Amino acid sequence: MRTRRGLGFLVLLLFLFSVVGTALAAPEEFERGNRLDGPLGRAFQKAAEAYGVPVELLVALAYAETRLDDHDGVPSVAGGYGVMHLVSNPEVTTLEKAAGLTGLDAEKLKTDTAANILGGAALLASYAAERTEAVKNLQLADWFEAVARYSQLEGAAARDYALQVYEFLNRGIDAEVDGEEIRIEPQAVKPNLGKYEGLVTAMSDDYPSAAWVPAHSSNYTVASRPSSHSIRYIIIHVTQGSYAGTISWFQNPSSNVSAHYVIRSSDGAITQMVREKDIAWHAGNWTYNTQSIGIEHEGWVSNCTWFTDAMYRSSAALTRNIALKYGIPMNRNYIIGHNEVPGATHTDPGSCWDWNYYMSLVIQGSGGSWSAIVDNTTSGRFRASSNWGTSSWSSQRYGSDYRFAEPASVSDAAYYKFNIPSTGYYDIYMWYPANSGYNDKTPVVIWQANSNNTGTTPVTVHVNQRTNGGKWVHLGTYRLLAGDREIIAVSRWTSGTGYVIADAFKVVRR
């Protein structure tokens, strides 16, 4: 009897557990599938139904273009509007075409999100109809050519754009827009490439992992750098638009703008559009144009989600390659934002750009098998005139004392001598005590190896000695020539105010 009762109780427990388990699992099951039940989601569904476009594809296309952000009607740099990036510029008029297809006013398509999505769906369906009249019968895989056409690109570039859209489809999309969740379940779909089957992507001669898609010849200046102009800077930009839209814009003869490279947010893919030897029109300052490489990054300065780790790592590897190739110091004096170009009116890369992380990736860590420190007291390694005083006042000093001097427009520097074991790249660190009365723009001159290693070229870094005192301050990575010579100097010739301090330097081989 007791056994029977036990078995019966056990059966009852198992039954109850199965019921409760099913009840507990229900919410999880309920959450599966697409989620398009808010205003934005319903707009996508309405547009998809109206023009026979798969709603999953329409959302993926919008996500690739704008991350579903309409930017409050503000156009992209290419003149694209809304979540579907309908473009109006002298060469691309998808906004006007969408207006004709929908019967909606162009201004409404710019500012009304639901109308903009209708316009995008109509445009995509029209491209599909160029191949077949039975648009509504097309399978998800069969829209590939229409998606490629939507990019306004040609050849392999258009194919790669469409492949990215289908990659978003395969991954699934889960985004939040103004508090509304937009979710598309992963779609296991292999696209039919159609006429894009077998296309070979042209690769860059300057950076072999980058695709080569040339900008229009009217948007840059042919040159023979570095012989015609030295390459001294790398300038970081943000596209204020999509990857495809930026590439299309640089190919537009009316844009009068270009950059050497464009980097995609989602995976860090790189497209080169101007040869490094040539002068891209990107800085808004002709001198800086002639002396720099411009790198565009897909996204908007106001939206931090565009700056992915894949983008940072891909860009940093490219920047490092360029710096090593042309002997550009790997520090923030020479790797700069567009906003730091003299006379710049642009704000990119903006506050979302993580400079500390980016530069750490460019430099790829510090340290090495050889290092040396020269203090102002190191015998035979330091020299300065009698105009430089000696002080032990600050407890932030390195060693027993440090040297100081008044600013003056004279060649009267304090020099540091190092015996560099081999030509190569070295990190340079400066130690100084900080004080509010010290110089806010102390010139530090570093003699780095020239491009053919036959001599040295001075570069100047300005240090604010009112902050960061009492520790090693990294001044950058420099290519130094082997030999025993004075390679660092602290100059008095500065526009800053306050005492110039000369204390200690450390050089570390990378």
VEXMIBA-217647 format. One record per residue: x, y, z of N, C-alpha, C in turn. Coordinates in steps of 0.05 Angstrom, whole numbers, plus 32768, in hexadecimal, padded with zeros to 4 digits. Each point is the difference from the previous one (the first is absolute). Last residue first. Layout:
! VEXMIBA-217647
XYZXYZXYZ ...
! end
This chain:
! VEXMIBA-217647
84C183C37DBC7FE87FF07FFD80057FE47FF7 803E8046803E7FFD7FF47FE67FE77FEF7FFE 8014805A803D7FFB7FE380027FFD7FF57FE4 8023805C803F7FFC7FF67FE57FFE7FE18002 7FF7805F804480047FE37FFD7FFA7FF87FE4 801B8061803E7FF37FF27FE980077FE28001 7FFF80618047800A7FE67FF77FF07FF67FE8 80068064801E80067FEE8016800B7FE67FF5 7FE3806D7FEA800F7FEA7FF480087FED8017 7FB580587FEC800D7FED8012800E7FEB7FF0 7FDA806D7FF980047FE77FF180107FEE8011 7FBF80558023801A7FF37FFE7FFE7FE77FEE 7FB7804B7FEC800A7FF28018801A7FF27FFB 7FB880147FB080098010801680087FEF8017 7FFA7FF37F8C7FF47FFC801A800C80128015 801C7FF67FA47FEC801480037FF17FFD801B 806A7FE27FE77FE57FF880037FED80188002 806A7FDC80027FF280107FEC7FE37FF87FFE 80467FD680367FF58018800D7FEE80107FED 80187F907FFE8006801B7FF67FF380158012 80277F9680037FEB8010800B8006801D7FFA 801F7F9E7FCE8007801A800C7FE6800D800B 80307F9B7FD57FEA800E800D8009801B800B 803B7FC27FD57FE87FFC7FF07FE7800E800B 80747FF57FFE7FEB800F800D7FE77FFE7FEE 80477FB07FFC7FFD801C7FF87FEB800D8011 802E7F9D7FDF8002800F80197FFF801E7FFA 7FD47FA87FC68017801180057FFE800F801A 7FB37FD97FB480157FF48011801780138004 7F9C80247FEB80187FF67FF280147FF58014 7F90800780088019800C800880177FF27FF1 7F8E8010800080157FF07FF4801B800F8004 7FA6800580418010800D7FEC80147FEC7FF5 7FA18012804380127FEC7FF6800E800C7FE7 7FD38034805C7FFC7FF47FE680157FEC7FF9 7FF580338054800080147FEB7FFB7FF47FE4 7FEB7FE7806F80077FF67FE67FFD80157FEA 80198005806D7FEC80097FED80087FF77FE3 80187FE8806E80087FFE7FE57FE980067FED 8005802D80637FFC7FE67FF4800B80007FE3 7FF6804F803B80087FEB80127FFB7FE47FF6 7FC280507FD8801C7FFF800B80057FE88012 7FB080267FC8800C7FE57FFD801D7FFE800A 7FDE80647FEA7FF17FE8800880117FE77FFC 801F80587FEB7FEF800780177FF07FE8800A 803A80077FB0800D7FF880197FF2800A8019 7FEC7FE67F947FF680128015800B7FF7801B 80297FF37F987FF77FF480197FF680158013 80187FEC7F907FFC801480147FF37FF38019 80437FDF7FA97FE87FFA80107FFE80158015 80387FF27F9C7FFC800E80197FE57FF8800D 80547FD97FB87FE3800580037FFC800B801C 80587FF07FB47FF58008801A7FE180027FFE 80487FBE7FCA7FEE80177FFC7FF48008801A 805D7FC47FD67FEA800480137FF080197FF8 803E7FB27FC58003801780127FE880038012 80087FBB7FBF801A800C7FFB800680178013 7FAF7FC37FEF80137FF98016801C800B7FFB 7FAB800E7FCD80137FEC7FF580177FFA8014 7FB7803D80167FF37FEA7FF280147FEB7FF6 801E803880567FF280087FE87FF77FE77FF0 800C8007806E800D7FF87FE77FF0800A7FE8 7FF98038805C7FFA7FE57FF6800E7FFA7FE6 800480478058800C7FFB7FE67FFB7FE37FF8 7FCC804A804280097FE57FFE800B7FFC7FE4 7FE08053804C80097FF97FE5800C7FE58000 7FB8803E803D80137FEA800280077FF77FE3 7FD0805C803580087FF17FE880157FEA8006 7FAE802E803E801C7FFC7FFF80087FF07FE6 7FAC8032802B80067FF87FE4801E7FFC7FFC 7FD8801F80527FEA7FF07FF680047FF77FE4 8044801980587FF880067FE57FEA7FEE7FF6 800A8018806B80127FF67FEB7FF480047FE4 7FD780148057801180157FF680137FF77FEB 7FC37FC6802F7FEF80147FF1801180167FF5 80297F9E800E7FF9801680117FF180147FEF 80387F9780007FEB80127FF67FFA80158014 805A7FBD7FE47FEE800980157FEC80147FF4 802D7FB07FC58004801C80097FEE80058018 80227FB27FAD7FF98004801D8006801D8007 7FEB7FC07FA0800C8017800D7FF78001801D 800C7FB47FA77FF280098018800F8018800C 7FF97FBF7F9F800E8015800F7FEE800A8016 800E7FA37FBB7FEE8011800F801180148011 801C7FCD7F9F80048003801D7FEA8012800C 80257FC57FA07FEC800F800D80037FFF801E 80547FF67FB87FE57FF480047FEE8013800F 80707FE97FED7FEB80117FF47FE57FF18002 804C7FEF804A7FFA7FF97FE47FEA80127FF6 802A800F8057800F7FE87FF77FFB7FF97FE3 8006806280347FEB7FEF7FF5800D7FE77FF4 801B804B804A800E7FEE7FEE7FEB7FEB7FF6 7FF4806C80257FFA7FE3800380117FF07FEC 7FF2806B8030800F7FEF7FEE7FFA7FE28007 7FD4806B800C80037FE6800C800B7FED7FEB 7FF78074801780037FEA7FEE80047FE5800F 7FD6806D8005800C7FEC801180007FE57FF0 800080687FD37FF17FE8800980117FF08014 7FFD805C7FC8800D7FFB80197FF27FE8800E 7FF580477FAE80097FE47FFD80107FF88019 7FB0804E7FFF801D7FFB7FFB80057FE27FFD 7FB28040802180027FFA7FE4801D7FFD7FF8 7FD17FEB8063800F80147FF180027FF77FE3 7FD87FE5806E7FFC7FFF7FE3801080177FF2 80257FDA805D7FEB80127FF67FFD7FFC7FE2 80247FB08041800980187FF27FE780117FF8 802B7FA0803D7FEB80127FF8800B80197FF3 80177F9180298009801A7FF57FE780107FF7 80117FB180537FF880047FE48009801C7FF7 80167FAD80537FF8801B7FF87FF780007FE3 80167FAE80328006801480147FF7801C7FF9 7FCE7FAC7FD2801B8002800B800280178013 7FB0800D7FC9800E7FE67FFC801D8004800A 7FA6803A802480177FFE7FEF80097FE37FFC 7FB7802980377FFA7FF07FE980187FFC7FED 7FFD8038805080037FE480077FFA7FED7FE9 802680697FFC7FE97FEF7FFD80067FE38008 8046804380057FE98009800F7FE87FED7FFF 805F80077FDD7FF77FE7800C7FE68006800F 8040802F7FAA7FEE800280177FFA7FE4800A 804080457FB77FFD7FE5800C7FEE80038019 800E803C7F9C80047FFD801C7FFC7FE4800A 801D802E7F9F7FEE7FED800C80077FFD801E 803480347FC67FE6800D80027FEB7FEE800D 805A7FE77FE87FFE800B801B7FE6800F8004 80027FB17FB68010801880077FFB8009801C 7FFB7F987FE17FEF80187FFF801280178007 7FFF7F8A7FF0800E801A7FFF7FEC80167FFE 800F7F8C80127FEF80178001801180197FFE 80257FA880027FE87FFB7FF17FED80187FFF 80557FF3803380067FFD7FE47FE87FFD7FEE 7FED7FED8064801A800A7FF780047FFA7FE2 7FA380128037800E7FE97FF4801A800A7FF2 7FB78035802C80197FFC800F80117FE97FF4 7FA980197FE0801080187FFD801B7FFE800F 7FD57FA67FDC7FF780158012801180197FFB 7FE57FA17FC88014801680037FF380168011 7FF07F8F7FE77FF78019800C801780148002 7FE17F9F7FC480148011800D7FF38019800A 7FEE7F937FD37FF7801A80088016800F800D 7FE17F9C7FC88015801480067FF2801A8008 7FCE7FB47FE780177FF2800D801680148007 7F95801B7FFE80137FF47FEE80187FF5800F 7F98803E800480137FEE800C80137FF57FEB 7F94801F7FF7801A800B800480137FEC800D 7F9F7FFE7FBF800D7FFB8019801C800C8000 7FC8800D7FB380017FE3800680127FFA8018 7FE380547FCB801A7FFB800B80057FE38006 7FAB801A7FE1801480087FEC801C7FF9800A 7FB97FF2803B80007FEC7FEB801480077FEA 7FF3803E8045800D7FE8800C80007FE97FEB 7FD580507FE9801D80038000800E7FE8800C 7FA180028002800A7FFF7FE5801E80017FFF 7FD4800B80537FFF7FE57FF6800C7FFD7FE5 7FF98057802280137FF0801080017FE37FF7 7FC1803C7FD8801C80047FF780137FEF8010 7F977FFA7FE880117FFA8017801E80027FF7 7F9D802D7FDD80197FF37FF780137FFD8018 7FAC803080057FFD7FE38001801A7FF17FF9 7FF780617FFA80047FF7801B7FFD7FE18003 801E802B7F9F7FEC8005801580067FF3801A 803180067FA57FEF7FE980057FEC80048018 7FFA804A7FCD80077FE38001801E7FFD8007 7FCD80547FF080037FF7801C80097FE38002 800B80587FB37FF47FE6800780067FF9801D 8023804C7FCF7FE5800680097FF17FE68008 806F80237FF87FEB7FED7FFC7FE5800A800A 805D802880027FEB800B7FF07FE87FEE7FFB 80587FCF801C7FFC801E80027FEB800A7FEC 7FFA7F9E8029800E800C7FE97FFC801F8003 7FD77FBE803A8019800C80098010800C7FE9 7FAC7FD07FF67FFB801880108019800E8008 80027FAB7FD57FF980157FED7FFC801B800E 803F7FBB80337FE580017FF67FFC80177FEC 80607FCA80127FEE8015800B7FE47FFC7FF4 806C7FE0800B7FE77FF17FFA7FEA8010800D 80528024800C80017FFA7FE37FE97FED7FF7 800E801F805B800880187FF17FFE7FFB7FE2 7FEF7FBC80427FEA80117FFA8007801B7FF3 803C7FA47FF47FF5800F80167FEB80147FF6 80497FC17FD47FE77FF580087FF7800E801A 804080237FA97FFF7FF9801D7FE47FF78008 80277FF47F9C7FEF8012800F80007FF8801E 802C7FD97FAC800F800B80167FF080158010 7FE47FC77FB38009801C7FFB800F800D8017 7FDE7FA48003800980037FE4800D801B7FFB 7FD77FEA805480197FF27FFC800C80057FE4 7FAA802280138014800D8011801C7FF47FFC 7FB57FD77FD68007801A7FF38016800E800F 7FDD7FB18026800E7FFA7FE7800980197FF2 7FCA8008804C801B7FF7800880117FFB7FE6 7FA580147FF5800F80188009801D7FF88007 7FC57FBA7FEB800580107FE8801180188008 7FE27FCB804680137FF17FF0800880107FE7 7FBC8023803580198003800D80167FF17FF1 7FA67FF87FE2800B801B7FFB801C8003800C 7FD17FB08012800780027FE3800D801B7FFA 7FDE7FF4805780187FEF7FFB800980017FE3 7FB18030801A8018800B800D80197FEF7FF9 7FAC7FE17FE1800980187FF28019800B800C 7FD87FB7802B800B7FF87FE6800A80177FF0 7FD380108051801B7FF68005800D7FF77FE6 7FB4804B7FF880037FE48009801D7FF98005 7FBE80567FF1801D7FFC800480057FE5800D 7FA780247FEE800E7FFB7FE7801D7FF88004 7FC4801D80477FFE7FE37FF9800E7FF97FE6 7FF5805B802880177FF1800880007FE37FF7 7FD5805F7FDD7FF67FE5800680187FEE8005 8006805C7FE37FED800280167FF77FE48009 803B80117FB4800D800880197FEE7FFF8018 7FF57FBE7FAC7FF8801B8007800E8008801A 801A7FB27FAE7FF1800680177FF9801E8003 80547FC27FD17FE380007FFC7FF38007801A 806280217FE47FF47FEB800F7FE280027FFE 806180247FC87FE4800480087FF67FE7800E 8065802F7FEB7FF27FE780057FE48007800A 805D80317FCB7FE68002800D7FF17FE68001 806B802B7FFA7FEF7FEA7FF77FE58003800F 804F80517FEA7FF17FED80117FF37FEA7FF0 802E80567FE580127FF380127FF37FE98010 7FD4803C7FBF80187FF77FF380127FEF8011 7FB0802780247FF97FED7FEB801A7FF47FF3 80098047803D7FFC7FE6800D7FF77FEB7FEC 800A80577FE0801A7FF7800A7FFD7FE4800D 7FB1802C7FE380107FF57FEA801B7FF5800A 7FA28000803180188011800380147FF47FEC 7FAE7FD580117FF7801B8000801680148003 80007F9B7FFA8007800E80187FF4801C8002 7FFB7FBE7FB47FF17FF78018800480128018 801C7FE37F977FF5801A80097FEE7FFA8018 805C7FCA7FD77FE3800080037FF7801B800B 805A7FE07FC87FF6801280157FE17FFF8000 804F7FB17FE27FEF80167FF77FF480108018 80347FB0800A801280137FF37FF180197FF7 7FD27FB58026800F800F8015801380157FF3 7FA57FE27FCE801B7FF58005800E80128015 7F957FF67FFE801580117FF5801B7FF38007 7FB37FD3801A7FF4800E7FEA801380147FF2 7FF37F9F8043801280167FF97FF4800E7FE7 7FD37FC18052800180067FE4801380187FFC 7FE87FB08051800D80197FF77FFE80017FE2 7FCD7FCD805D80087FFE7FE4800B801B7FF7 7FD97FE58059801A800C7FFC800B7FFE7FE3 7FA77FE5802980157FEC7FFF801C800B7FFC 7FAE8037800C7FF87FE5800A80177FED8002 8009805D7FDD7FFB7FFD801D7FFE7FE38008 803B80267FAB7FE57FF880077FFD7FFA801D 804680447FC67FFE7FE880107FE47FFB8009 804280377FB17FE68000800E7FFE7FE6800E 805580427FD17FF47FE780097FE58005800D 803180487FD580107FE97FF77FF27FE68006 7FC680577FEE80137FF88014800F7FE87FF5 7FBF805B7FD980087FE4800080117FFB8019 7FC280517FC0800B7FF6801A80077FE37FFD 7FCB80397FC28019800F8006800C7FF8801B 7FA97FE77FCC80058001801D801880118007 7FDA7FE57FA77FF8801A800A80078003801E 800F7FAF7FCB801280167FF77FF8801B800B 7FF57F9C802C7FEF80157FF4801180177FF8 801E7FB4803280007FFB7FE47FF080147FF0 80048003805F801C80057FF680027FFA7FE2 7FAE7FEC802A8004801D8000801C80077FF6 7FE87FA5800D7FF2800C7FE98005801E7FFE 80227FD4804B800F7FF77FE87FF3800C7FE7 7FD3801080508019800F7FFF80117FF87FE7 7FB07FD180137FFA801B7FF8801980117FFE 80077FA880207FFA80007FE47FFB801D7FF6 800E7FF6805C80187FF77FF27FFB80027FE2 7FC48041803B80067FE37FFF80197FFB7FF0 7FF4805C80387FF07FF27FED80087FE37FFF 80348044802A7FE5800D80017FEE7FF47FEB 80617FE980157FF380057FE67FE780128002 805C8003803B7FE77FF180027FEF80087FE8 8073800380147FE6800C7FF97FE97FED8007 8073801580107FE97FEF80057FE6800F7FFB 806D80077FDD7FE9800F80097FE77FED8002 807380037FFD7FEA7FEF7FFB7FE8800D800D 806780287FDE7FE97FFD80117FED7FEA7FF7 8053801C7FD380078005801C7FE97FFA8013 802F7FF87F977FE87FF7800D80058000801E 802D803C7FA980047FED80167FE57FF9800C 800F801B7F997FF8800C801980047FEB8016 80227FEE7FAA7FF5801A7FFA7FF8800F8019 80217FA78008801580117FF47FF6801C7FFA 7FCE7FB28028800980168010801680117FF3 7FB77FF47FC880098000801C800E7FE68007 7FD9802F7FAB80157FEB8002800C8000801C 7F9B801E7FCD801A8009800A80137FE98000 7F9380257FE580157FED7FFA801B800C8009 7F9E801880298016800B7FF080157FEA7FFD 7F8D7FFF8010801A7FFF800D8016800A7FEC 7FA27FF77FE97FFE8004801D801A7FFE800F 7FE97FF07FA07FFD801C800580008007801E 80047FA67FDC8019800E7FFC7FFE801E8005 7FC57FB480337FFF800D7FE6801980127FFD 800B7FAB803E7FF0801880008000800C7FE4 80137F968011800B801B7FFC7FEA80168002 80117F9D802B7FEA800C7FF28007801E7FFC 802C7F9F802A800780187FF17FE780087FF0 80137FC680627FF580007FE58008801A7FF3 803C7FD480507FEB80137FF97FF67FFC7FE4 804B7FD2802B7FE77FF6800A7FE880127FFA 805D80167FE67FF57FE97FF17FE57FF5800B 802F80607FF97FF97FF180187FF17FE77FF6 802680387FBE800C800C80187FFC7FF08019 7FD97FE87FAC801D7FFC7FFE800E800B8019 7F977FD97FF9801280178001801D7FF87FFD 7FAC7FC87FD4800C8006801A801580167FFE 7FA07FD87FCC801B800B7FFC800B8008801B 7FB57FB27FED8005801A800C801D80097FFB 7FBE7FBE7FC48018800180118005801C800A 7FA67FC07FDC800F801A7FFF80187FFE8013 7FBA7FBA7FF4801A7FFE7FF38010801A7FFE 7F988008800A800E7FE78005801B80017FF1 7FB880427FFC80188006801180107FE78006 7FAC80017FCF8015800B7FF080198006800F 7FC37FC580387FF980097FE58018800A7FF0 7FF17FDD805F801080177FF87FFA800A7FE4 7FC97FCE805180067FFA7FE4800E80197FF5 80007FE3806C7FF580107FEA80087FF57FE4 7FEB7FD08060801780037FEE7FF7800F7FE8 7FD87FF4806A7FFC80047FE4801A80047FF2 7FCE7FF5806280147FEF7FF37FFB80017FE2 7FEA804880517FF57FF37FE880167FEF7FF3 7FE7802F806880147FF87FEC7FF37FF07FE9 7FC380468035800C7FE7800580157FF97FEA 7FE0806280207FFD7FEE7FEA80107FE78006 7FD8805E8038800E7FE77FFF7FF97FF07FE7 7FF98064803A7FFD7FF57FE580107FE67FFF 7FD68046805280107FEA7FF77FF97FF77FE4 7FF8806380357FF17FEB7FF380147FEA7FF7 80198054802A7FF27FF080137FF07FE97FF4 8037803B7FCA7FEE801180107FEE7FEF8012 80317FC17FCD7FFE801A7FF47FEC8010800F 803F7F9F80037FED8011800E8001801C7FF4 80197F947FDB8007801C80057FEA800E8010 80247F9F7FD07FF3800780198009801C8008 80067FB17FA98002801C80097FF080048019 80337FAA7FC17FEA800B800E8005801C800A 80387FC37FC880068004801D7FE780058010 7FFB7FF87FA180077FE7800C80068001801E 7FEC80507FCF7FE97FEE800080067FE5800E 8046803E7FF27FEE800980157FE77FEE8002 80387FEF7FB9800E7FF880187FEF80098018 7FE6801D7FAC7FF87FE48005800E7FF48018 801880577FE67FE3800080077FF77FE48006 805780097FDF7FFE800A801B7FE38000800A 80117FEA7FA680087FEA80127FFF8009801D 7FF080417FBE7FEA7FEE800380067FE88012 8046803D7FEC7FEB800D80107FE87FED8005 80457FE47FC780087FFF801C7FEC800D8012 7FF180047FA27FFD7FE5800A80077FFF801E 801180507FD47FE37FFC80047FFA7FE4800B 805980147FE97FF8801080177FE27FFD8006 80267FD67FB380067FF280197FF880108018 7FD480287FAC80127FEA800180037FF3801B 7FDA8061800580037FEF7FE880117FE88007 7FB880488039801C7FF97FFA80007FEE7FE7 7FB380218033800980147FED801E7FFC7FFA 7FBF7FCB803A8018800D800A800A80177FEF 7FB67FC57FE97FF88014801380198010800A 80097FB27FC87FF880187FF17FFA80188013 80107FAB80268019800B7FF57FFA801A7FF1 7FB67FD1801D800E800B8017801A800D7FF7 7FD07FCF7FC07FF280198007800D800F8017 80207FAB7FE8800780137FEB7FF2801B8006 7FEB7FB6803A801C80098002800780167FEC 7FAD7FCA80158000801D8000801C800B8000 7FE27FA180077FFF800B7FE48001801E7FFF 7FFC7FC78051801A7FFE7FF38002800E7FE5 7FAD7FF9803180128012800D801C80007FF2 7FAF7FE77FC180097FF6801A80158013800C 7FAE80197FB9801C7FFC800480067FF5801C 7FA9801C7FD980077FE38001801E7FFB8004 7FD880587FF67FF67FF4801980067FE28003 801980337FB1800F800880177FF77FF18019 7FF57FF67F977FF47FF28017800F8005801A 801D80207FA97FE6800D80077FF47FF48018 806D80077FE87FE87FEF7FFE7FE780108008 805780297FF680077FE47FF97FE87FEF7FFC 7FFA805B801B801180027FE880077FE47FF6 7FD2800D80527FEE7FFF7FE9801080037FE6 802B800C80547FFA7FE37FFC7FEF7FFD7FE7 80138057801A80187FF37FF77FFC7FE27FFB 7FBA80318025800480087FE480197FF47FF5 7FEC7FF3805C7FEE7FF07FEF800480087FE2 802F80328040800A7FE57FFF7FF07FEF7FED 7FE080578011801980017FF0800B7FE47FFD 7FB6800B80387FF880047FE480197FFF7FEE 800E7FFD805D7FF47FE77FF67FF880027FE3 8021804E802A80157FEC7FFE7FF57FE57FF5 7FC280458014801080077FE980177FEC7FFB 7FCA7FF6804D7FF17FFA7FE7801080067FE7 8025801A805180027FE37FFD7FEF7FF77FE8 7FFD805B8016801B7FF97FF780037FE27FFC 7FB180218027800180067FE3801B7FF97FF4 7FF67FF7805D7FEF7FEC7FF2800080057FE2 802E803F8036800D7FE67FFF7FF07FEB7FF2 8007806B7FF07FED7FEE800B800A7FE37FFD 8032804B7FDE7FFC8005801C7FEC7FEC800D 801D80017FA08018800780107FFB7FFF801E 7FBA7FF27FC080127FE98001801980068010 7FC480467FF07FF47FED801380127FE78002 801680407FC08005800B801B7FF57FED8015 7FEE7FED7FA5801C7FFA80078007800A801C 7F9C7FE17FE5801180177FFD801C7FFA800A 7FC07FB27FD9800480108018801380177FFA 7FE67FB47FC67FED80167FFF800280138018 80347FAD7FE67FEC7FFF80157FEB80167FFE 804A7FF67FC17FF47FE680037FE97FFF8014 803380507FF27FF17FFA7FE87FF27FE58002 803B801A80457FE9801280007FED7FFA7FE8 80537FD480057FED7FF580147FE780118001 8046801F7FCB7FF37FE87FF37FEC7FF48013 8033804980207FEC80087FEC7FF37FE97FF2 80447FEC803D7FEA800D800E7FEB80097FED 80517FDC7FDF7FED7FEB80097FE9800C8010 805080237FC67FE6800C80067FEC7FEB8009 8070801A7FE87FEF7FEB800A7FE6800D800A 804380387FDA80047FE87FF17FED7FE98008 8003805B8029800080037FE380027FE77FF0 7FD17FF5805D801880107FF9800280027FE2 7FC37FCE80517FFB80157FED801980107FFD 7FD87F9A802D801580137FF97FF680157FEC 7FDF7FB880537FF880097FE6801080187FF8 80007FBD80518015800F7FF37FF980057FE3 7FCD7FD5804A80057FF27FE78016800E7FF0 7FE080248053800A7FE6800680077FF07FE7 8002806C7FF67FEF7FEC800D800D7FE58004 802A803F7FB57FED800780157FF27FE7800B 806080287FC57FED7FEB80047FEE80078019 8051802D7FD47FE6800A7FFA7FEA7FEB8003 80607FF980137FFA7FFB7FE47FE4800A7FF8 80228005805A801280107FF07FFB7FFC7FE2 7FAB7FF1803D801C7FF68001801280127FEF 7FA5802A802A800B7FEF7FEB801C7FF68007 7FAA80188043801A800B7FF7800D7FEE7FEB 7FAC7FEF80317FFE800E7FE7801A800C7FF6 7FF87FCC80527FEE80178001800080117FE7 802D7FA9800E8010801980057FEF80197FFE 7FEB7F9D7FFA7FF980137FEB800E801A8002 80157F94801A8000801B800C7FFA80147FE9 80117F9D7FFD7FE4800880057FFD801B800D 80527FDB7FDC7FFB7FF5801A7FE48008800A 802480137FA67FFE801480157FFE7FF6801D 800E7FCA7FAA8003801C7FF8800380138018 7FEF7FA2800C801B80037FF38005801E7FF9 7FAB7FE9802280147FFD8015801C80047FF5 7FB77FFE7FC580008019800F80167FFF8016 7FF37FB17FCF800A80157FEE8002801B800F 7FD87FB8802C801D7FFB7FFE800C80167FEF 7FA27FFF8007800D80098019801E7FFD7FFF 7FCF7FE07FB77FFD801D8002800D800B8019 7FFB7FA27FF38013800D7FEE8000801E8002 7FBF7FCF802F801B7FFB800C8016800D7FEF 7FA680007FE1800480148015801C7FFC800D 7FE77FEA7F9980027FF3801A800780138016 7FCA80237FAA801C7FFC800980007FF0801A 7FB480267FC880087FE47FFC801D7FFA8007 7FC98054800880117FFD7FE8800B7FE47FFD 7FC4801B80497FF880127FEA800F7FFA7FE6 80167FD580537FE87FF57FF47FF780107FE7 804A801F803280067FE67FF47FE87FF47FF2 7FF6804F8032800F80057FE780067FE67FF2 7FD67FFB80547FEE800C7FED800E80047FE5 80347FE180497FED7FEC7FF67FED800B7FEB 803D803B802A800E7FED7FEF7FED7FEB7FF5 7FDD803C803E8006800E7FE7800F7FEE7FED 7FEE7FE080567FE880007FF08005800F7FE6 80458002803F7FFD7FE57FF67FE77FFE7FEE 800F8051802D80147FFB7FEB7FFD7FE57FF4 7FC7801580487FFB80117FE980147FFC7FEA 7FF67FAB803D7FFF801C80067FFC80117FE8 800D7F9F80027FE5800880097FFE801D8009 80427FB67FDC7FFB80187FF07FE5800C8007 80487FAA80117FF1801380107FFE801A7FF2 80137F8E7FE88004801D7FFB7FF080118014 801A7F9F80237FF5800B7FE88006801E7FFD 7FF77FD18062800D7FF87FE87FF2800D7FE8 7FE28006805B801380157FF8800E7FF97FE6 7FC37FC4802C7FF180177FF6801380157FF5 80227FB4802B7FF77FF97FE67FF180187FF3 801D8009805880177FFF7FEE7FF77FFA7FE4 7FBD7FFF8043800A801B7FF9801880007FEE 7FDE7FAB801D7FEF800E7FED800A801C7FFA 80237FBF8042800D80027FE67FF180127FED 7FDD7FEA8056801880118003800E80057FE6 7FB67FC580027FF7801B8006801780148002 80127FA57FF67FF6800A7FE87FF7801D8003 801C7FD3804C801780057FEE7FF7800B7FE6 7FBE7FE6803E800D80188008801880077FEE 7FD47FAF7FF07FEE80177FFB800D801A8007 802F7FB180127FFE80047FE47FEE80187FF9 80087FE7805A8019800C7FF67FFF80057FE2 7FB97FD180298000801D80078018800E7FF6 7FFC7FA47FF47FEC800D7FF08000801E8005 80387FCB8034800A80017FE57FED800F7FEE 7FE47FEE8058801580147FFF800B80047FE4 7FC27FBA800E7FF3801A8002801580177FFF 80207FA980027FF380057FE67FF3801B8000 80237FE38051801680067FED7FF580077FE5 7FC67FE180428008801B80068016800A7FED 7FE27FA77FFA7FEB80127FF78008801D8004 80397FBD8020800180027FE37FEB80137FF5 80017FEF805D8018800F7FF7800280037FE2 7FBA7FCD80267FFC801C8005801880117FF7 80077FA47FF97FEE800A7FED7FFB801E8004 80357FD4803E800E80027FE77FEE800B7FEA 7FDC7FED8055801180188002800F80047FE5 7FCA7FB480087FF080188000801180198000 
! end
